[in-house]
Amino acid sequence: ELTLVIDGSYSDVTGEYRRGDIQDIDEAIEHRPVVGSDQDCVCLIASEHPARFKSVLGRLLQPWTGM
């Protein structure tokens, strides 16, 4: 998964990412991004595999979102 932060910020187990930062992770890392509190976060994400949601709500919505 390759993520480019276009605006705002987020953090996960690997650190904090702000506008212009790029995060490159593989399937070995399980991360749960949390948006920074100051503003919304807009990212461009490229992934070779569908997202794997852990929450019940995420798994229920996944077929409709196409993620």
QUISULQUI-V11589 format. One record per helix or strand. SS is the DSSP state (H for helix, E for strand). FROM is the first residue (numbers start at 0). TO is the last residue. If there is no record, write none. Layout:
BEGIN
{{SS,FROM,TO} {SS,FROM,TO}}
END
This chain:
BEGIN
{{E,1,6} {E,8,11} {E,14,17} {E,21,23} {E,33,34} {E,41,45} {H,55,64}}
END
